[in-house]
């Protein structure tokens, strides 16, 4: 550019000779200021550094597809959320969670979209656009007409919030921080600024505002981050990597690269002073050239490719190129740089006479009678002669093969929709509960599901109360083929229970008899608690379960009720969220779960039956004829001490031993009686139906039923 200006000024005041002298002065300015080959003011590989929020931090202009950390340009304080659990005889536990709202500038040039987003190195947003946690994400593409973000406007006030026009930025509203140690994580974004690859020339033209035309700089890059202390600092790395150079063209420049149309100098020594050749010392050539770049094959992490010349001196040249390149392309650039460095040792000074005065620096020339092409690097006036300083032209784009190295990408598992089950079952832990307890299990339809927020309503959805979140993902499925109706007293070696799990990556495992005795492989199927010793994978998330222990923990009354379509939930402590039953037995509670993969919240209604805190049904109910009627006897069971470990009677588990007896005789009112004994004298010999329930501290057990025929 300085060459053009000073040439014009020189011509205005001094005619053709003045124009030539002005052009020579301009060459020096261009060489030292605009296109100086070395310096440290260009961009560096800092796109993946931690987010900053410092004034004066440069915001790069992005091209193609790049991964960047961005710059925080607005933020609020962390917001604390408090959740209390407990009461009704249990200690109150208060838990805290935090969210944050902030904006991150990504590019000083409009973009098309944002792909993956990483948080602390783990995917926050996957390649399919799915979120792993709730983010409140909004993207502003950087148009000159973009509106103010509503969150920033509400926080800063109308008329005070900037729209950041021309800046592409992302906003997170109430990003959940639990996954990141209740702090704002380190984020990086896969930013798509242009579709497909972009040539180095096109990027240079855009960054220079059209002053430098793309020309022949055809190096393809997946992405580029353009910033620096000057335009030259932003574009020089790409020009150098393309083995290109600027040539004066009209009122600007155009990039030339490799061989092409060249002016032929018929007699290089036309002035009679001959041709000079100089070769620099070998120690000016590096032995190694290292190219630092971003590798798309490694999730755009920084990579280094090195080219080595065993004949060179023990010097290394490092080039930081903030571009997304394949390993092979970067290796080719490094090899080309070695070739250029070797060729640059040779310079020739030719004196073709004043007829060549129109040849400006950057022009290609061919010397008559010689092969190869040369590039004009300088023009001189020496004692009335016009001289050209030439250097050989290297062929750009040396082909190379290279490996990006080993890569361990962050797992990209789709979150999937939430599957939710709430239930009240007999207590499966040790000891006795002091009140009914609700259990909640959830998972996703894909393996990336992590958690969902929970809310509870006791008035059929009229009011909702947040109750925290789900536990770890549970193994959940659906019954395909039901198990047979068999006795709970022996192992079921006949049935083959077939289930479909929520997704194919869920797994089940076998268990030995000793492991089953210790409580392993306990599952809720419909309303029945079962254990299984054998789990056989059938493919596609389908499993066949056998060697079944049925009707566990007093659920033998539900064995016959199992049907295809019933729920299957593997019960493990770490996958169950526990909540108070709240209120009297007979209440209806509605549980709502909202996960990041749910278009609508998922709800399930859970009746509180009291079964988690009441005794199991008595067993061995039988009748023995006696004078005047029949003697009824039964055996109680306990909701504690399920494993018979001491060889004595099981503990009572209630404050008193008490039973309710109901006798139904056709044509007569039901007889209901209470007794503290496990036997009863039933007078008369009519046909009857007898139900016996144990009265616990928190309600009645399910009934033990006996059908009596009329006595003869």
C-alpha positions as CSV (number, residue, x, y, z in Angstrom):
1,X,0.0,0.0,0.0
2,X,2.8,2.4,0.9
3,X,4.4,1.5,-2.5
4,X,1.2,2.7,-4.3
5,X,0.9,5.9,-2.3
6,X,4.6,7.0,-2.7
7,X,4.7,6.0,-6.3
8,X,1.7,8.3,-7.0
9,X,3.2,11.1,-5.0
10,X,6.6,10.7,-6.6
11,X,5.1,10.8,-10.1
12,X,3.1,13.9,-9.3
13,X,6.3,15.9,-8.3
14,X,9.1,14.3,-10.3
15,X,7.6,12.6,-13.3
16,X,8.6,9.0,-14.2
17,X,11.9,9.1,-12.3
18,X,10.2,10.5,-9.3
19,X,7.5,7.8,-9.5
20,X,10.3,5.1,-9.6
21,X,12.1,6.6,-6.6
22,X,8.8,6.9,-4.6
23,X,8.0,3.3,-5.4
24,X,11.4,2.2,-4.1
25,X,10.8,4.0,-0.9
26,X,7.4,2.5,-0.6
27,X,8.8,-1.0,-1.1
28,X,10.9,-0.5,2.1
29,X,7.8,0.7,4.1
30,X,5.7,-2.3,2.9
31,X,8.5,-4.7,3.6
32,X,9.2,-3.4,7.1
33,X,5.7,-2.4,8.2
34,X,3.0,-4.1,6.2
35,X,4.5,-7.4,5.2
36,X,7.5,-7.8,7.5
37,X,8.1,-11.5,7.5
38,X,8.9,-12.0,11.2
39,X,7.5,-10.6,14.5
40,X,5.4,-11.5,17.5
41,X,2.4,-9.3,17.1
42,X,0.2,-11.9,15.3
43,X,-2.4,-14.2,16.8
44,X,-1.3,-17.1,19.0
45,X,-2.9,-20.4,19.9
46,X,-4.9,-19.0,22.8
47,X,-8.4,-19.8,21.5
48,X,-8.8,-22.6,24.1
49,X,-7.4,-20.6,27.1
50,X,-9.7,-19.9,30.1
51,X,-12.4,-17.3,29.6
52,X,-11.3,-13.8,30.5
53,X,-13.3,-10.7,31.3
54,X,-10.5,-8.1,31.1
55,X,-10.9,-4.9,29.3
56,X,-8.9,-4.7,26.1
57,X,-9.0,-8.5,25.5
58,X,-9.1,-9.0,21.7
59,X,-12.2,-10.7,20.2
60,X,-11.1,-12.6,17.1
61,X,-12.8,-12.7,13.8
62,X,-13.6,-16.3,13.2
63,X,-13.7,-18.1,9.8
64,X,-14.8,-21.6,8.9
65,X,-15.2,-23.8,12.1
66,X,-13.2,-23.1,15.2
67,X,-13.2,-24.1,18.8
68,X,-12.8,-21.0,21.1
69,X,-13.1,-20.2,24.7
70,X,-14.5,-16.7,24.2
71,X,-14.5,-13.7,26.5
72,X,-17.0,-13.1,29.3
73,X,-18.7,-9.7,28.6
74,X,-21.5,-9.8,31.1
75,X,-22.4,-11.8,34.2
76,X,-24.5,-11.7,37.3
77,X,-23.7,-13.1,40.8
78,X,-24.3,-16.7,41.5
79,X,-27.9,-17.4,42.6
80,X,-28.4,-19.7,45.6
81,X,-31.3,-22.2,45.7
82,X,-32.2,-23.8,49.0
83,X,-34.1,-27.0,49.5
84,X,-35.2,-28.5,52.8
85,X,-36.2,-32.1,53.5
86,X,-37.3,-33.8,56.6
87,X,-39.8,-33.2,59.4
88,X,-42.3,-35.6,61.0
89,X,-39.8,-37.3,63.3
90,X,-36.9,-37.0,60.9
91,X,-34.1,-34.4,61.0
92,X,-34.4,-31.5,58.6
93,X,-31.7,-31.4,56.0
94,X,-31.1,-28.3,54.0
95,X,-29.3,-28.6,50.7
96,X,-28.1,-25.8,48.4
97,X,-27.6,-25.5,44.6
98,X,-26.4,-22.7,42.5
99,X,-27.0,-21.2,39.0
100,X,-25.2,-18.5,37.1
101,X,-26.2,-16.2,34.2
102,X,-23.5,-14.7,31.9
103,X,-22.7,-13.8,28.3
104,X,-19.6,-14.9,26.3
105,X,-18.3,-13.1,23.2
106,X,-17.3,-15.5,20.5
107,X,-16.4,-13.7,17.3
108,X,-16.1,-10.1,16.1
109,X,-17.6,-11.3,12.8
110,X,-21.1,-12.8,12.3
111,X,-21.4,-16.6,12.6
112,X,-23.8,-19.2,11.4
113,X,-24.2,-21.4,14.5
114,X,-22.6,-23.1,17.5
115,X,-22.1,-26.8,17.5
116,X,-20.6,-28.7,20.5
117,X,-19.9,-26.9,23.7
118,X,-17.4,-28.3,26.3
119,X,-17.5,-27.5,30.0
120,X,-14.4,-28.5,32.0
121,X,-13.5,-30.7,29.1
122,X,-16.8,-32.6,29.1
123,X,-19.5,-32.1,26.6
124,X,-22.2,-29.7,27.7
125,X,-23.9,-29.8,24.3
126,X,-23.4,-32.8,22.0
127,X,-23.0,-33.0,18.3
128,X,-26.7,-33.7,17.9
129,X,-27.5,-30.4,19.6
130,X,-28.6,-32.1,22.8
131,X,-27.9,-30.6,26.2
132,X,-26.4,-32.5,29.1
133,X,-27.7,-30.1,31.8
134,X,-30.1,-27.2,31.8
135,X,-28.4,-24.1,30.5
136,X,-30.9,-21.4,29.4
137,X,-28.7,-21.0,26.3
138,X,-29.3,-18.3,23.7
139,X,-27.1,-17.5,20.7
140,X,-26.8,-14.0,19.0
141,X,-25.2,-14.5,15.6
142,X,-23.5,-11.0,15.4
143,X,-25.7,-9.3,12.8
144,X,-25.8,-5.5,12.7
145,X,-29.5,-5.6,13.5
146,X,-29.5,-8.0,16.4
147,X,-31.6,-7.0,19.4
148,X,-30.6,-6.6,23.0
149,X,-30.7,-9.9,24.9
150,X,-33.8,-9.8,27.2
151,X,-32.0,-11.1,30.3
152,X,-29.3,-8.4,30.0
153,X,-31.9,-5.8,29.3
154,X,-33.9,-6.8,32.4
155,X,-30.8,-6.8,34.6
156,X,-29.2,-3.6,33.3
157,X,-32.3,-1.6,32.6
158,X,-34.0,-0.4,29.4
159,X,-31.7,1.7,27.2
160,X,-28.6,0.8,29.2
161,X,-27.9,-2.7,27.8
162,X,-25.9,-2.9,24.6
163,X,-26.9,-5.1,21.7
164,X,-23.3,-5.9,20.9
165,X,-24.1,-5.6,17.2
166,X,-21.4,-7.1,15.0
167,X,-20.3,-9.4,17.9
168,X,-21.5,-13.0,18.0
169,X,-22.1,-14.0,21.6
170,X,-23.8,-16.7,23.7
171,X,-26.0,-16.1,26.8
172,X,-26.5,-18.7,29.6
173,X,-29.5,-18.0,31.8
174,X,-29.4,-19.9,35.1
175,X,-26.9,-22.5,34.1
176,X,-27.1,-25.3,36.7
177,X,-23.7,-25.5,38.4
178,X,-24.1,-28.7,40.4
179,X,-22.3,-30.8,37.8
180,X,-19.3,-28.4,38.0
181,X,-18.7,-28.1,41.7
182,X,-21.1,-25.1,42.1
183,X,-18.8,-22.8,40.1
184,X,-18.9,-21.5,36.5
185,X,-17.0,-24.1,34.4
186,X,-14.4,-23.4,31.8
187,X,-16.3,-23.3,28.5
188,X,-15.2,-23.7,24.9
189,X,-17.4,-23.5,21.8
190,X,-17.4,-25.1,18.4
191,X,-18.3,-22.0,16.3
192,X,-19.4,-22.4,12.7
193,X,-18.7,-19.1,11.0
194,X,-18.8,-20.3,7.4
195,X,-20.0,-23.5,5.7
196,X,-17.3,-25.9,4.7
197,X,-13.6,-25.1,4.3
198,X,-12.3,-21.6,3.6
199,X,-9.2,-20.7,1.6
200,X,-6.4,-18.7,3.1
201,X,-6.8,-16.1,0.4
202,X,-10.5,-15.5,1.2
203,X,-9.7,-15.1,4.9
204,X,-6.9,-12.6,4.1
205,X,-9.1,-10.6,1.8
206,X,-11.8,-10.4,4.5
207,X,-9.4,-9.4,7.3
208,X,-7.7,-6.8,5.1
209,X,-11.0,-5.3,4.0
210,X,-10.3,-6.2,0.4
211,X,-7.0,-4.4,0.2
212,X,-5.3,-7.7,-0.3
213,X,-7.2,-9.9,-2.8
214,X,-7.3,-13.6,-2.4
215,X,-5.4,-14.4,-5.7
216,X,-3.6,-17.7,-5.7
217,X,-3.5,-18.4,-1.9
218,X,-5.6,-21.5,-2.1
219,X,-4.5,-23.2,1.1
220,X,-7.8,-24.8,2.5
221,X,-8.4,-24.4,6.2
222,X,-11.2,-25.7,8.3
223,X,-11.2,-22.6,10.5
224,X,-9.1,-19.5,11.4
225,X,-9.0,-17.1,14.3
226,X,-8.0,-13.7,13.0
227,X,-6.7,-11.0,15.5
228,X,-3.5,-9.2,16.2
229,X,-2.0,-5.8,16.9
230,X,-2.5,-4.9,13.2
231,X,-4.0,-6.1,10.0
232,X,-0.5,-7.4,9.0
233,X,-0.4,-9.3,12.3
234,X,-3.7,-11.0,11.6
235,X,-3.0,-12.0,8.0
236,X,0.8,-12.6,7.9
237,X,0.6,-16.2,9.4
238,X,-1.8,-17.3,6.7
239,X,0.1,-15.7,3.9
240,X,3.3,-17.4,5.2
241,X,1.6,-20.8,5.6
242,X,0.2,-20.5,2.0
243,X,3.8,-20.0,0.7
244,X,2.3,-16.8,-0.8
245,X,3.4,-13.2,-1.2
246,X,1.6,-9.9,-2.0
247,X,2.0,-8.3,-5.4
248,X,0.9,-4.8,-6.2
249,X,-2.3,-4.8,-8.2
250,X,-4.1,-1.5,-9.0
251,X,-4.7,0.3,-5.8
252,X,-4.2,-2.8,-3.6
253,X,-2.4,-6.1,-3.5
254,X,-3.1,-9.6,-4.8
255,X,-1.6,-12.8,-3.4
256,X,0.6,-14.9,-5.6
257,X,1.8,-18.4,-4.9
258,X,4.0,-20.9,-6.7
259,X,4.7,-20.8,-10.4
260,X,2.5,-19.0,-12.9
261,X,2.7,-16.3,-15.6
262,X,6.1,-14.7,-15.5
263,X,7.9,-12.0,-17.4
264,X,10.9,-13.3,-19.3
265,X,14.2,-11.4,-19.1
266,X,16.0,-12.2,-22.3
267,X,19.4,-10.7,-21.2
268,X,19.8,-10.5,-17.4
269,X,23.0,-8.6,-17.8
270,X,21.9,-6.2,-20.4
271,X,23.5,-3.2,-18.6
272,X,26.9,-4.9,-19.1
273,X,27.6,-5.2,-15.4
274,X,26.8,-8.9,-15.4
275,X,24.7,-11.2,-13.0
276,X,25.5,-11.7,-9.3
277,X,24.7,-14.8,-7.3
278,X,24.9,-15.0,-3.5
279,X,24.3,-18.1,-1.3
280,X,23.8,-17.5,2.4
281,X,25.6,-19.7,5.0
282,X,24.0,-23.1,5.8
283,X,23.6,-22.1,9.4
284,X,20.8,-19.7,8.3
285,X,18.6,-22.7,7.5
286,X,16.7,-24.5,10.3
287,X,16.9,-28.2,10.7
288,X,13.3,-28.4,12.0
289,X,10.1,-26.5,11.4
290,X,7.3,-27.0,13.9
291,X,3.8,-25.9,13.0
292,X,1.4,-25.4,15.9
293,X,-2.3,-25.6,14.8
294,X,-5.8,-26.8,15.9
295,X,-6.6,-30.3,14.7
296,X,-10.3,-31.1,13.9
297,X,-9.5,-34.8,14.3
298,X,-8.7,-34.1,17.9
299,X,-11.8,-32.0,18.8
300,X,-9.8,-28.9,17.7
301,X,-7.2,-29.4,20.4
302,X,-3.8,-27.9,19.7
303,X,-1.5,-30.1,17.7
304,X,2.1,-29.8,16.5
305,X,3.6,-31.2,13.2
306,X,7.3,-31.1,12.7
307,X,9.4,-31.4,9.4
308,X,13.1,-32.2,9.7
309,X,16.0,-31.7,7.3
310,X,18.9,-33.8,8.4
311,X,21.3,-31.6,6.4
312,X,20.3,-28.4,8.2
313,X,21.9,-26.8,11.1
314,X,20.7,-27.3,14.7
315,X,18.1,-24.7,14.6
316,X,14.3,-24.9,15.0
317,X,11.7,-22.5,13.7
318,X,8.3,-22.6,15.4
319,X,5.2,-21.1,13.7
320,X,2.0,-20.7,15.6
321,X,-0.9,-20.8,13.2
322,X,-4.3,-20.3,14.8
323,X,-6.0,-22.3,12.1
324,X,-8.0,-25.6,12.1
325,X,-5.9,-27.9,9.8
326,X,-5.6,-31.6,9.4
327,X,-2.3,-33.1,10.6
328,X,-1.3,-33.9,7.0
329,X,-1.9,-30.3,5.8
330,X,0.1,-28.9,8.8
331,X,2.9,-31.4,8.0
332,X,2.9,-30.3,4.4
333,X,3.2,-26.6,5.4
334,X,6.2,-27.5,7.7
335,X,7.9,-29.3,4.8
336,X,7.2,-26.4,2.4
337,X,8.8,-24.0,4.9
338,X,11.9,-26.1,5.0
339,X,12.1,-26.0,1.2
340,X,11.5,-22.3,1.1
341,X,14.2,-21.7,3.8
342,X,16.7,-23.6,1.7
343,X,15.8,-21.9,-1.5
344,X,15.9,-18.5,0.2
345,X,19.6,-18.9,0.8
346,X,20.1,-18.2,-2.9
347,X,19.7,-14.7,-4.3
348,X,20.5,-13.3,-7.7
349,X,20.9,-9.7,-8.8
350,X,20.2,-9.1,-12.5
351,X,20.4,-5.9,-14.4
352,X,18.0,-6.1,-17.3
353,X,18.0,-2.4,-18.0
354,X,15.4,0.3,-17.7
355,X,13.0,-1.7,-19.9
356,X,12.2,-3.8,-16.8
357,X,11.3,-0.8,-14.6
358,X,7.6,-1.9,-14.5
359,X,8.5,-5.1,-12.6
360,X,7.5,-4.5,-9.0
361,X,8.4,-6.6,-5.9
362,X,6.5,-9.8,-6.0
363,X,6.5,-10.2,-9.7
364,X,7.5,-13.5,-11.2
365,X,10.3,-13.6,-13.7
366,X,12.0,-16.3,-15.9
367,X,15.5,-16.0,-17.0
368,X,16.2,-16.8,-20.6
369,X,18.0,-20.1,-21.0
370,X,17.3,-21.3,-17.5
371,X,14.7,-23.5,-15.9
372,X,12.5,-22.5,-12.9
373,X,11.0,-19.2,-11.9
374,X,12.1,-16.4,-9.7
375,X,10.4,-13.8,-7.5
376,X,11.4,-10.2,-7.4
377,X,12.2,-9.4,-3.7
378,X,13.7,-5.9,-4.3
379,X,14.4,-3.4,-7.0
380,X,17.5,-1.1,-7.0
381,X,19.1,1.8,-8.8
382,X,22.8,1.4,-8.9
383,X,25.0,4.0,-10.7
384,X,22.4,4.6,-13.3
385,X,21.5,0.9,-13.7
386,X,18.1,-0.7,-12.8
387,X,18.6,-4.0,-10.9
388,X,16.3,-6.8,-9.7
389,X,17.0,-8.9,-6.6
390,X,15.5,-12.4,-7.2
391,X,15.0,-15.5,-5.1
392,X,13.7,-18.9,-6.3
393,X,10.0,-19.7,-6.1
394,X,9.1,-22.8,-4.0
395,X,6.2,-25.0,-5.0
396,X,3.4,-24.6,-2.3
397,X,1.3,-27.4,-0.8
398,X,3.9,-30.2,-0.5
399,X,1.9,-33.4,0.0
400,X,2.6,-35.2,3.3
401,X,1.2,-37.9,5.5
402,X,0.9,-37.4,9.2
403,X,-1.0,-38.8,12.2
404,X,-2.9,-36.5,14.5
405,X,-1.9,-38.7,17.4
406,X,-4.0,-40.5,19.9
407,X,-7.2,-38.8,20.8
408,X,-9.6,-39.5,23.7
409,X,-12.7,-37.4,22.9
410,X,-15.2,-36.5,25.5
411,X,-18.1,-39.0,25.5
412,X,-21.1,-37.6,23.5
413,X,-24.1,-39.5,24.8
414,X,-27.5,-38.1,24.0
415,X,-29.5,-37.3,27.1
416,X,-32.8,-38.8,26.0
417,X,-36.3,-38.4,27.4
418,X,-36.9,-39.1,31.1
419,X,-38.6,-42.3,32.2
420,X,-40.0,-41.9,35.8
421,X,-41.4,-44.3,38.3
422,X,-42.7,-43.5,41.8
423,X,-43.8,-46.2,44.2
424,X,-44.3,-47.2,47.8
425,X,-43.1,-50.7,48.6
426,X,-42.2,-52.6,51.8
427,X,-39.1,-51.2,53.3
428,X,-36.1,-52.9,51.7
429,X,-33.5,-51.6,54.1
430,X,-32.7,-52.6,57.7
431,X,-34.9,-51.6,60.6
432,X,-38.4,-50.1,60.6
433,X,-39.7,-46.9,59.1
434,X,-41.4,-44.4,61.4
435,X,-43.7,-43.1,58.6
436,X,-44.6,-44.0,55.0
437,X,-41.8,-43.5,52.5
438,X,-42.0,-42.7,48.8
439,X,-39.3,-44.0,46.4
440,X,-38.5,-42.4,43.0
441,X,-36.5,-44.0,40.3
442,X,-35.7,-42.5,36.9
443,X,-33.5,-42.9,33.8
444,X,-33.4,-41.7,30.2
445,X,-34.1,-43.4,26.9
446,X,-30.4,-42.8,26.1
447,X,-27.2,-43.5,28.0
448,X,-26.4,-39.8,28.3
449,X,-29.2,-39.1,30.7
450,X,-27.9,-37.8,34.1
451,X,-30.7,-36.4,36.2
452,X,-34.0,-34.5,36.3
453,X,-35.4,-31.9,38.6
454,X,-38.3,-33.2,40.8
455,X,-41.5,-31.5,42.0
456,X,-44.2,-32.9,44.2
457,X,-48.0,-32.1,44.4
458,X,-50.5,-33.4,47.0
459,X,-53.5,-31.8,45.3
460,X,-53.4,-33.4,41.8
461,X,-51.2,-30.7,40.3
462,X,-52.8,-27.6,41.9
463,X,-49.6,-26.6,43.7
464,X,-46.1,-27.9,43.2
465,X,-43.1,-28.0,45.5
466,X,-39.6,-28.5,44.3
467,X,-38.0,-31.6,46.1
468,X,-34.6,-31.6,44.5
469,X,-33.5,-34.0,41.8
470,X,-33.4,-37.6,40.9
471,X,-30.7,-40.0,42.1
472,X,-28.3,-41.8,39.8
473,X,-29.8,-43.3,36.7
474,X,-31.7,-46.5,37.5
475,X,-32.0,-49.6,35.4
476,X,-35.6,-49.5,34.2
477,X,-37.6,-51.5,31.7
478,X,-40.9,-52.9,30.7
479,X,-42.2,-56.5,30.9
480,X,-42.5,-58.3,27.6
481,X,-43.4,-61.8,28.8
482,X,-44.7,-62.2,32.3
483,X,-43.5,-64.8,34.8
484,X,-45.9,-67.6,35.8
485,X,-48.0,-67.5,38.9
486,X,-46.1,-69.7,41.3
487,X,-45.6,-70.0,45.1
488,X,-43.4,-67.5,46.9
489,X,-42.1,-70.3,49.1
490,X,-39.7,-72.0,46.7
491,X,-37.4,-70.8,43.9
492,X,-39.2,-70.3,40.6
493,X,-37.2,-72.5,38.2
494,X,-39.9,-72.6,35.5
495,X,-40.7,-69.0,34.6
496,X,-38.7,-66.9,32.1
497,X,-39.4,-63.2,32.7
498,X,-38.5,-61.2,29.5
499,X,-38.1,-57.5,29.8
500,X,-37.0,-54.6,27.5
501,X,-34.7,-52.1,29.2
502,X,-34.9,-48.4,28.5
503,X,-31.8,-48.4,26.2
504,X,-29.4,-51.0,24.9
505,X,-26.5,-49.9,27.1
506,X,-28.2,-50.9,30.3
507,X,-27.0,-54.2,31.7
508,X,-28.0,-56.8,34.2
509,X,-25.9,-59.5,35.9
510,X,-26.2,-63.0,37.3
511,X,-26.2,-63.6,41.1
512,X,-25.3,-66.7,43.2
513,X,-27.6,-68.1,45.8
514,X,-25.5,-66.5,48.5
515,X,-25.6,-63.1,46.8
516,X,-29.4,-63.4,46.5
517,X,-29.7,-64.2,50.1
518,X,-27.7,-61.0,50.8
519,X,-30.3,-59.0,48.8
520,X,-28.6,-58.8,45.4
521,X,-30.7,-58.4,42.2
522,X,-33.8,-57.1,43.9
523,X,-36.3,-55.6,41.4
524,X,-39.8,-54.2,41.4
525,X,-41.9,-55.9,38.6
526,X,-45.3,-54.4,38.5
527,X,-46.0,-54.3,42.3
528,X,-44.1,-57.5,43.1
529,X,-40.6,-57.6,44.5
530,X,-38.6,-60.3,42.9
531,X,-34.9,-61.4,42.8
532,X,-33.3,-63.1,39.9
533,X,-30.2,-65.4,39.7
534,X,-29.8,-65.5,35.9
535,X,-29.8,-62.6,33.5
536,X,-29.5,-63.6,29.8
537,X,-29.0,-60.8,27.2
538,X,-31.2,-61.3,24.1
539,X,-29.9,-58.3,22.2
540,X,-31.2,-54.8,21.7
541,X,-31.8,-54.1,25.4
542,X,-33.9,-57.2,25.8
543,X,-33.2,-59.6,28.7
544,X,-34.5,-62.9,29.9
545,X,-34.5,-63.4,33.7
546,X,-34.8,-66.8,35.4
547,X,-34.0,-68.5,38.7
548,X,-36.6,-66.2,40.3
549,X,-37.3,-65.6,44.0
550,X,-40.9,-64.4,44.0
551,X,-43.0,-62.2,46.3
552,X,-40.2,-60.9,48.3
553,X,-40.7,-58.7,51.4
554,X,-44.3,-59.8,51.8
555,X,-45.5,-59.0,48.2
556,X,-46.7,-62.5,47.5
557,X,-50.2,-61.2,47.0
558,X,-49.1,-59.4,43.8
559,X,-47.7,-62.5,42.1
560,X,-50.7,-63.2,40.0
561,X,-51.2,-59.6,39.0
562,X,-48.0,-59.3,36.9
563,X,-48.8,-58.5,33.2
564,X,-47.0,-57.5,30.0
565,X,-46.3,-53.8,30.0
566,X,-45.7,-53.7,33.7
567,X,-42.7,-51.7,35.0
568,X,-39.3,-53.2,35.9
569,X,-37.1,-51.3,38.2
570,X,-33.8,-52.7,39.6
571,X,-33.6,-51.5,43.2
572,X,-30.2,-50.2,44.3
573,X,-29.7,-47.5,47.0
574,X,-27.8,-45.1,44.8
575,X,-30.5,-45.0,42.2
576,X,-33.5,-44.3,44.5
577,X,-34.5,-40.8,45.6
578,X,-36.3,-41.1,49.0
579,X,-39.1,-38.7,50.1
580,X,-41.7,-38.6,52.9
581,X,-45.1,-40.1,52.3
582,X,-46.6,-37.0,53.9
583,X,-50.0,-37.3,55.3
584,X,-52.4,-40.1,56.1
585,X,-52.5,-43.4,54.3
586,X,-54.8,-43.1,51.3
587,X,-53.4,-39.8,49.9
588,X,-52.5,-39.4,46.2
589,X,-49.1,-37.8,45.4
590,X,-48.1,-36.6,42.0
591,X,-44.4,-36.6,41.1
592,X,-43.1,-34.5,38.2
593,X,-39.7,-34.8,36.6
594,X,-38.1,-32.4,34.2
595,X,-34.9,-33.4,32.4
596,X,-33.0,-31.5,29.7
597,X,-34.1,-33.9,27.1
598,X,-37.8,-33.6,27.9
599,X,-40.1,-31.5,25.7
600,X,-42.7,-31.7,28.4
601,X,-42.4,-32.6,32.1
602,X,-43.1,-36.3,33.0
603,X,-45.6,-37.0,35.7
604,X,-46.6,-40.1,37.7
605,X,-49.3,-40.5,40.3
606,X,-48.3,-42.5,43.4
607,X,-50.9,-43.7,45.9
608,X,-49.7,-43.8,49.5
609,X,-50.9,-47.2,50.8
610,X,-48.8,-47.2,53.9
611,X,-47.2,-50.5,52.8
612,X,-43.7,-49.1,53.5
613,X,-44.4,-48.8,57.2
614,X,-47.0,-51.5,57.9
615,X,-46.5,-55.2,58.7
616,X,-46.7,-57.9,56.0
617,X,-49.7,-60.1,55.9
618,X,-49.9,-63.0,58.4
619,X,-49.2,-66.5,57.0
620,X,-50.2,-70.0,57.6
621,X,-53.9,-69.1,58.3
622,X,-55.8,-72.3,58.9
623,X,-58.9,-73.6,60.7
624,X,-59.3,-76.7,62.8
625,X,-62.8,-78.1,63.7
626,X,-63.6,-77.9,67.4
627,X,-66.8,-78.3,69.5
628,X,-69.2,-75.6,68.4
629,X,-67.1,-74.2,65.5
630,X,-63.6,-73.9,64.2
631,X,-60.3,-72.7,65.8
632,X,-58.5,-70.2,63.6
633,X,-54.7,-69.9,63.9
634,X,-52.1,-67.9,62.0
635,X,-48.5,-66.9,62.2
636,X,-47.4,-63.3,62.2
637,X,-44.6,-61.8,60.3
638,X,-42.5,-58.7,60.9
639,X,-41.4,-55.7,58.8
640,X,-38.0,-56.0,60.4
641,X,-35.6,-58.9,60.6
642,X,-36.4,-60.4,57.2
643,X,-33.2,-62.6,57.3
644,X,-33.6,-65.3,59.9
645,X,-30.1,-65.0,61.3
646,X,-30.5,-66.1,65.0
647,X,-32.8,-69.2,64.7
648,X,-35.4,-67.7,67.0
649,X,-38.7,-65.9,66.4
650,X,-38.6,-62.8,64.3
651,X,-38.8,-59.5,66.2
652,X,-42.3,-58.0,66.5
653,X,-41.4,-54.7,64.9
654,X,-44.5,-52.9,66.4
655,X,-45.2,-51.5,69.9
656,X,-47.9,-54.2,70.5
657,X,-49.1,-57.3,68.8
658,X,-52.6,-56.8,67.6
659,X,-54.8,-58.2,64.8
660,X,-58.0,-57.3,63.0
661,X,-60.3,-60.2,62.1
662,X,-63.1,-60.0,59.5
663,X,-65.6,-62.8,58.9
664,X,-68.0,-62.6,55.9
665,X,-70.9,-65.1,55.9
666,X,-73.4,-65.0,53.0
667,X,-76.6,-63.2,54.0
668,X,-75.1,-61.8,57.3
669,X,-73.3,-58.6,58.2
670,X,-69.6,-58.9,58.3
671,X,-68.1,-59.5,61.8
672,X,-65.1,-57.5,62.6
673,X,-63.1,-58.1,65.8
674,X,-59.8,-57.2,67.3
675,X,-57.5,-59.6,69.2
676,X,-54.0,-59.6,70.7
677,X,-53.6,-63.3,70.1
678,X,-52.7,-65.2,66.9
679,X,-55.8,-67.5,67.2
680,X,-59.6,-67.1,67.3
681,X,-62.6,-69.3,67.9
682,X,-65.1,-69.0,65.1
683,X,-68.5,-70.2,66.3
684,X,-70.8,-72.0,63.9
685,X,-70.2,-74.0,60.8
686,X,-71.4,-71.8,57.9
687,X,-69.4,-71.2,54.8
688,X,-67.4,-68.1,55.3
689,X,-64.5,-65.9,54.1
690,X,-62.0,-65.0,56.8
691,X,-59.5,-62.1,56.5
692,X,-56.8,-61.5,59.1
693,X,-54.6,-58.4,59.2
694,X,-51.9,-57.4,61.6
695,X,-52.4,-54.0,63.1
696,X,-49.1,-52.1,63.1
697,X,-48.1,-48.7,64.5
698,X,-48.9,-47.0,61.2
699,X,-51.7,-49.1,59.8
700,X,-53.1,-52.5,58.9
701,X,-51.2,-55.1,56.9
702,X,-52.5,-56.7,53.7
703,X,-55.0,-59.5,54.6
704,X,-54.3,-63.2,54.9
705,X,-57.4,-64.8,53.4
706,X,-59.0,-68.2,54.1
707,X,-62.2,-69.6,52.4
708,X,-64.1,-72.0,54.6
709,X,-66.7,-74.4,53.4
710,X,-69.8,-75.2,55.4
711,X,-69.3,-77.9,58.0
712,X,-71.4,-81.0,57.7
